[in-house]
């Protein structure tokens, strides 16, 4: 599953259940930490708000990239049309990928 390695060295893909559990755990931890930051239950809360905003932007952009890849595979291999991009002034397409650009 490690995309940093050539495909032939990645091993078997995890089950859907394992992936869902992993993603659920990550989401739970991110929500808890962002909640602590928003509530000021951290040191340097003002600075951490800036870090949290950038972290969430990076996570959103990473997920948009996965959505793009999945859409391309569905289009190329299954003949499905790509869905339209969401409509928002906070989104741009850069290097072919949809990205959240709240600071642009």
N, CA and C atoms as an extended XYZ file, in Angstrom:
312
Properties=species:S:1:pos:R:3:atomname:S:1:resname:S:1:resid:I:1 pbc="F F F"
N         0.818       -1.191        0.000 N   UNK     1
C         0.000        0.000        0.000 CA  UNK     1
C         0.861        1.254        0.000 C   UNK     1
N         2.143        1.115        0.227 N   UNK     2
C         3.038        2.269        0.334 CA  UNK     2
C         3.401        2.770       -1.057 C   UNK     2
N         2.827        3.901       -1.460 N   UNK     3
C         3.058        4.408       -2.811 CA  UNK     3
C         4.473        4.944       -3.006 C   UNK     3
N         5.257        5.027       -1.934 N   UNK     4
C         6.644        5.463       -2.073 CA  UNK     4
C         7.502        4.345       -2.657 C   UNK     4
N         6.994        3.125       -2.643 N   UNK     5
C         7.720        1.983       -3.198 CA  UNK     5
C         7.150        1.607       -4.557 C   UNK     5
N         7.974        1.020       -5.421 N   UNK     6
C         7.440        0.521       -6.693 CA  UNK     6
C         6.312       -0.478       -6.421 C   UNK     6
N         5.336       -0.512       -7.300 N   UNK     7
C         4.140       -1.316       -7.080 CA  UNK     7
C         4.445       -2.778       -6.764 C   UNK     7
N         5.439       -3.358       -7.430 N   UNK     8
C         5.720       -4.780       -7.204 CA  UNK     8
C         6.245       -5.065       -5.798 C   UNK     8
N         6.652       -4.040       -5.046 N   UNK     9
C         7.161       -4.225       -3.689 CA  UNK     9
C         6.167       -3.793       -2.613 C   UNK     9
N         4.956       -3.451       -2.993 N   UNK    10
C         3.994       -2.903       -2.033 CA  UNK    10
C         3.249       -3.957       -1.237 C   UNK    10
N         3.162       -5.156       -1.699 N   UNK    11
C         2.413       -6.174       -0.977 CA  UNK    11
C         0.920       -6.081       -1.255 C   UNK    11
N         0.165       -6.884       -0.514 N   UNK    12
C        -1.288       -6.953       -0.713 CA  UNK    12
C        -1.962       -5.698       -0.168 C   UNK    12
N        -3.029       -5.312       -0.825 N   UNK    13
C        -3.818       -4.179       -0.345 CA  UNK    13
C        -4.569       -4.586        0.915 C   UNK    13
N        -4.744       -3.649        1.833 N   UNK    14
C        -5.538       -3.960        3.024 CA  UNK    14
C        -7.014       -4.113        2.649 C   UNK    14
N        -7.749       -4.740        3.534 N   UNK    15
C        -9.180       -4.909        3.288 CA  UNK    15
C        -9.883       -3.553        3.395 C   UNK    15
N       -11.068       -3.485        2.820 N   UNK    16
C       -11.875       -2.273        2.916 CA  UNK    16
C       -12.156       -1.936        4.374 C   UNK    16
N       -12.406       -2.959        5.180 N   UNK    17
C       -12.685       -2.739        6.602 CA  UNK    17
C       -11.480       -2.124        7.305 C   UNK    17
N       -10.277       -2.629        6.989 N   UNK    18
C        -9.061       -2.090        7.614 CA  UNK    18
C        -8.836       -0.640        7.189 C   UNK    18
N        -9.054       -0.354        5.910 N   UNK    19
C        -8.914        1.026        5.433 CA  UNK    19
C        -9.925        1.946        6.106 C   UNK    19
N       -11.169        1.489        6.211 N   UNK    20
C       -12.204        2.309        6.848 CA  UNK    20
C       -11.882        2.557        8.316 C   UNK    20
N       -11.387        1.542        9.005 N   UNK    21
C       -11.020        1.702       10.417 CA  UNK    21
C        -9.868        2.688       10.560 C   UNK    21
N        -8.873        2.570        9.690 N   UNK    22
C        -7.727        3.488        9.736 CA  UNK    22
C        -8.178        4.922        9.491 C   UNK    22
N        -8.977        5.127        8.458 N   UNK    23
C        -9.452        6.479        8.138 CA  UNK    23
C       -10.328        7.033        9.261 C   UNK    23
N       -11.134        6.181        9.860 N   UNK    24
C       -11.967        6.610       10.981 CA  UNK    24
C       -11.135        7.056       12.173 C   UNK    24
N       -10.079        6.304       12.466 N   UNK    25
C        -9.185        6.663       13.569 CA  UNK    25
C        -8.479        7.978       13.290 C   UNK    25
N        -7.982        8.142       12.075 N   UNK    26
C        -7.308        9.400       11.715 CA  UNK    26
C        -8.280       10.569       11.849 C   UNK    26
N        -9.486       10.427       11.312 N   UNK    27
C       -10.478       11.507       11.384 CA  UNK    27
C       -10.808       11.850       12.832 C   UNK    27
N       -10.979       10.835       13.656 N   UNK    28
C       -11.288       11.048       15.075 CA  UNK    28
C       -10.172       11.842       15.763 C   UNK    28
N        -8.931       11.471       15.503 N   UNK    29
C        -7.795       12.153       16.133 CA  UNK    29
C        -7.641       13.587       15.627 C   UNK    29
N        -7.830       13.785       14.335 N   UNK    30
C        -7.726       15.139       13.780 CA  UNK    30
C        -8.828       16.025       14.368 C   UNK    30
N       -10.063       15.521       14.394 N   UNK    31
C       -11.163       16.300       14.967 CA  UNK    31
C       -10.899       16.650       16.426 C   UNK    31
N       -10.407       15.693       17.204 N   UNK    32
C       -10.131       15.945       18.624 CA  UNK    32
C        -9.064       17.021       18.783 C   UNK    32
N        -7.998       16.914       18.006 N   UNK    33
C        -6.893       17.885       18.142 CA  UNK    33
C        -7.321       19.274       17.671 C   UNK    33
N        -8.014       19.337       16.563 N   UNK    34
C        -8.502       20.627       16.069 CA  UNK    34
C        -9.484       21.229       17.077 C   UNK    34
N       -10.308       20.395       17.710 N   UNK    35
C       -11.219       20.869       18.739 CA  UNK    35
C       -10.471       21.455       19.926 C   UNK    35
N        -9.389       20.787       20.343 N   UNK    36
C        -8.564       21.311       21.437 CA  UNK    36
C        -7.953       22.659       21.067 C   UNK    36
N        -7.490       22.767       19.842 N   UNK    37
C        -6.890       24.030       19.382 CA  UNK    37
C        -7.941       25.132       19.359 C   UNK    37
N        -9.096       24.836       18.781 N   UNK    38
C       -10.163       25.841       18.678 CA  UNK    38
C       -10.646       26.305       20.049 C   UNK    38
N       -10.618       25.392       21.030 N   UNK    39
C       -11.078       25.729       22.374 CA  UNK    39
C        -9.965       26.346       23.222 C   UNK    39
N        -8.768       26.460       22.667 N   UNK    40
C        -7.665       27.050       23.416 CA  UNK    40
C        -7.066       26.127       24.458 C   UNK    40
N        -7.273       24.816       24.324 N   UNK    41
C        -6.740       23.850       25.284 CA  UNK    41
C        -5.348       23.379       24.899 C   UNK    41
N        -4.567       24.254       24.291 N   UNK    42
C        -3.198       23.941       23.872 CA  UNK    42
C        -2.310       25.134       24.205 C   UNK    42
N        -1.003       24.887       24.289 N   UNK    43
C        -0.076       25.996       24.431 CA  UNK    43
C         0.012       26.742       23.108 C   UNK    43
N         0.285       28.025       23.171 N   UNK    44
C         0.430       28.865       21.968 CA  UNK    44
C        -0.786       28.712       21.055 C   UNK    44
N        -1.966       28.893       21.640 N   UNK    45
C        -3.223       28.644       20.921 CA  UNK    45
C        -3.371       29.467       19.649 C   UNK    45
N        -2.929       30.717       19.665 N   UNK    46
C        -3.052       31.558       18.473 CA  UNK    46
C        -2.179       31.011       17.351 C   UNK    46
N        -0.959       30.640       17.688 N   UNK    47
C        -0.067       30.060       16.689 CA  UNK    47
C        -0.619       28.721       16.190 C   UNK    47
N        -1.149       27.919       17.101 N   UNK    48
C        -1.667       26.612       16.720 CA  UNK    48
C        -2.893       26.737       15.811 C   UNK    48
N        -3.663       27.818       15.949 N   UNK    49
C        -4.783       28.041       15.017 CA  UNK    49
C        -4.283       28.193       13.594 C   UNK    49
N        -3.162       28.881       13.424 N   UNK    50
C        -2.579       29.042       12.088 CA  UNK    50
C        -2.099       27.690       11.564 C   UNK    50
N        -1.411       26.937       12.419 N   UNK    51
C        -0.922       25.608       12.030 CA  UNK    51
C        -2.100       24.705       11.659 C   UNK    51
N        -3.153       24.738       12.480 N   UNK    52
C        -4.316       23.890       12.224 CA  UNK    52
C        -4.966       24.223       10.880 C   UNK    52
N        -5.073       25.497       10.563 N   UNK    53
C        -5.676       25.895        9.281 CA  UNK    53
C        -4.862       25.350        8.111 C   UNK    53
N        -3.552       25.426        8.209 N   UNK    54
C        -2.700       24.902        7.132 CA  UNK    54
C        -2.763       23.375        7.075 C   UNK    54
N        -2.818       22.739        8.234 N   UNK    55
C        -2.926       21.284        8.275 CA  UNK    55
C        -4.209       20.820        7.602 C   UNK    55
N        -5.325       21.449        7.957 N   UNK    56
C        -6.591       21.057        7.349 CA  UNK    56
C        -6.598       21.307        5.841 C   UNK    56
N        -6.007       22.417        5.420 N   UNK    57
C        -5.915       22.695        3.978 CA  UNK    57
C        -5.115       21.600        3.277 C   UNK    57
N        -4.002       21.193        3.873 N   UNK    58
C        -3.176       20.127        3.284 CA  UNK    58
C        -3.944       18.802        3.231 C   UNK    58
N        -4.672       18.472        4.292 N   UNK    59
C        -5.454       17.234        4.299 CA  UNK    59
C        -6.550       17.257        3.235 C   UNK    59
N        -7.242       18.385        3.133 N   UNK    60
C        -8.291       18.515        2.119 CA  UNK    60
C        -7.696       18.362        0.726 C   UNK    60
N        -6.570       19.024        0.470 N   UNK    61
C        -5.947       18.940       -0.851 CA  UNK    61
C        -5.475       17.524       -1.153 C   UNK    61
N        -4.971       16.830       -0.152 N   UNK    62
C        -4.544       15.442       -0.340 CA  UNK    62
C        -5.744       14.570       -0.722 C   UNK    62
N        -6.860       14.770       -0.062 N   UNK    63
C        -8.054       13.994       -0.377 CA  UNK    63
C        -8.602       14.345       -1.761 C   UNK    63
N        -8.565       15.623       -2.136 N   UNK    64
C        -8.975       16.007       -3.489 CA  UNK    64
C        -8.107       15.312       -4.533 C   UNK    64
N        -6.806       15.175       -4.239 N   UNK    65
C        -5.908       14.502       -5.178 CA  UNK    65
C        -6.322       13.037       -5.332 C   UNK    65
N        -6.643       12.379       -4.224 N   UNK    66
C        -7.117       10.994       -4.311 CA  UNK    66
C        -8.407       10.912       -5.124 C   UNK    66
N        -9.318       11.848       -4.892 N   UNK    67
C       -10.564       11.857       -5.657 CA  UNK    67
C       -10.292       11.983       -7.154 C   UNK    67
N        -9.320       12.818       -7.509 N   UNK    68
C        -8.961       12.996       -8.917 CA  UNK    68
C        -8.446       11.680       -9.501 C   UNK    68
N        -7.553       11.022       -8.779 N   UNK    69
C        -7.010        9.747       -9.260 CA  UNK    69
C        -8.108        8.708       -9.431 C   UNK    69
N        -8.989        8.616       -8.446 N   UNK    70
C       -10.082        7.646       -8.522 CA  UNK    70
C       -10.990        7.966       -9.704 C   UNK    70
N       -11.302        9.244       -9.889 N   UNK    71
C       -12.129        9.647      -11.023 CA  UNK    71
C       -11.484        9.304      -12.354 C   UNK    71
N       -10.166        9.507      -12.443 N   UNK    72
C        -9.459        9.186      -13.692 CA  UNK    72
C        -9.499        7.691      -13.973 C   UNK    72
N        -9.317        6.863      -12.948 N   UNK    73
C        -9.366        5.409      -13.136 CA  UNK    73
C       -10.766        4.991      -13.558 C   UNK    73
N       -11.781        5.538      -12.895 N   UNK    74
C       -13.163        5.206      -13.260 CA  UNK    74
C       -13.468        5.637      -14.692 C   UNK    74
N       -12.958        6.796      -15.097 N   UNK    75
C       -13.195        7.279      -16.462 CA  UNK    75
C       -12.435        6.442      -17.481 C   UNK    75
N       -11.147        6.208      -17.215 N   UNK    76
C       -10.306        5.498      -18.182 CA  UNK    76
C       -10.641        4.015      -18.290 C   UNK    76
N       -10.953        3.377      -17.163 N   UNK    77
C       -11.127        1.924      -17.160 CA  UNK    77
C       -12.580        1.464      -17.154 C   UNK    77
N       -13.485        2.319      -16.705 N   UNK    78
C       -14.884        1.903      -16.593 CA  UNK    78
C       -15.828        2.742      -17.432 C   UNK    78
N       -15.294        3.779      -18.075 N   UNK    79
C       -16.118        4.598      -18.942 CA  UNK    79
C       -17.033        5.580      -18.237 C   UNK    79
N       -16.807        5.803      -16.945 N   UNK    80
C       -17.635        6.762      -16.201 CA  UNK    80
C       -17.183        8.189      -16.497 C   UNK    80
N       -18.130        9.095      -16.586 N   UNK    81
C       -17.790       10.503      -16.789 CA  UNK    81
C       -17.230       11.080      -15.495 C   UNK    81
N       -16.270       11.986      -15.620 N   UNK    82
C       -15.746       12.676      -14.443 CA  UNK    82
C       -16.826       13.617      -13.917 C   UNK    82
N       -16.996       13.673      -12.597 N   UNK    83
C       -17.997       14.599      -12.061 CA  UNK    83
C       -17.518       16.036      -12.223 C   UNK    83
N       -18.452       16.982      -12.225 N   UNK    84
C       -18.032       18.384      -12.328 CA  UNK    84
C       -17.309       18.821      -11.050 C   UNK    84
N       -16.431       19.800      -11.185 N   UNK    85
C       -15.758       20.354      -10.007 CA  UNK    85
C       -16.767       21.056       -9.118 C   UNK    85
N       -16.571       20.995       -7.807 N   UNK    86
C       -17.423       21.795       -6.919 CA  UNK    86
C       -17.258       23.269       -7.255 C   UNK    86
N       -18.288       24.045       -7.012 N   UNK    87
C       -18.251       25.467       -7.314 CA  UNK    87
C       -17.926       26.251       -6.045 C   UNK    87
N       -16.725       26.831       -5.988 N   UNK    88
C       -16.323       27.622       -4.822 CA  UNK    88
C       -15.182       28.548       -5.211 C   UNK    88
N       -15.220       29.751       -4.682 N   UNK    89
C       -14.121       30.695       -4.888 CA  UNK    89
C       -12.864       30.255       -4.142 C   UNK    89
N       -12.981       29.265       -3.252 N   UNK    90
C       -11.843       28.780       -2.469 CA  UNK    90
C       -11.134       27.607       -3.132 C   UNK    90
N       -11.589       27.226       -4.338 N   UNK    91
C       -10.990       26.097       -5.045 CA  UNK    91
C       -10.377       26.555       -6.359 C   UNK    91
N        -9.266       25.934       -6.697 N   UNK    92
C        -8.595       26.175       -7.979 CA  UNK    92
C        -8.109       24.845       -8.517 C   UNK    92
N        -7.829       24.794       -9.799 N   UNK    93
C        -7.213       23.604      -10.391 CA  UNK    93
C        -5.782       23.989      -10.721 C   UNK    93
N        -4.836       23.300      -10.093 N   UNK    94
C        -3.407       23.572      -10.269 CA  UNK    94
C        -2.720       22.271      -10.653 C   UNK    94
N        -1.950       22.299      -11.726 N   UNK    95
C        -1.253       21.104      -12.227 CA  UNK    95
C        -2.217       19.937      -12.438 C   UNK    95
N        -3.444       20.257      -12.805 N   UNK    96
C        -4.433       19.225      -13.075 CA  UNK    96
C        -5.196       18.753      -11.852 C   UNK    96
N        -4.866       19.272      -10.683 N   UNK    97
C        -5.512       18.814       -9.455 CA  UNK    97
C        -6.323       19.929       -8.815 C   UNK    97
N        -7.478       19.557       -8.294 N   UNK    98
C        -8.323       20.488       -7.569 CA  UNK    98
C        -7.693       20.728       -6.201 C   UNK    98
N        -7.514       21.979       -5.829 N   UNK    99
C        -6.918       22.319       -4.541 CA  UNK    99
C        -7.715       23.414       -3.862 C   UNK    99
N        -7.737       23.342       -2.556 N   UNK   100
C        -8.339       24.384       -1.731 CA  UNK   100
C        -7.296       25.491       -1.604 C   UNK   100
N        -7.671       26.700       -1.999 N   UNK   101
C        -6.731       27.819       -1.992 CA  UNK   101
C        -7.318       29.000       -1.211 C   UNK   101
N        -7.510       28.820        0.113 N   UNK   102
C        -8.146       29.883        0.885 CA  UNK   102
C        -7.274       31.114        1.062 C   UNK   102
N        -5.984       31.001        0.774 N   UNK   103
C        -5.064       32.130        0.989 CA  UNK   103
C        -4.685       32.824       -0.290 C   UNK   103
N        -5.244       32.385       -1.412 N   UNK   104
C        -4.877       32.974       -2.715 CA  UNK   104
C        -5.583       34.299       -2.925 C   UNK   104
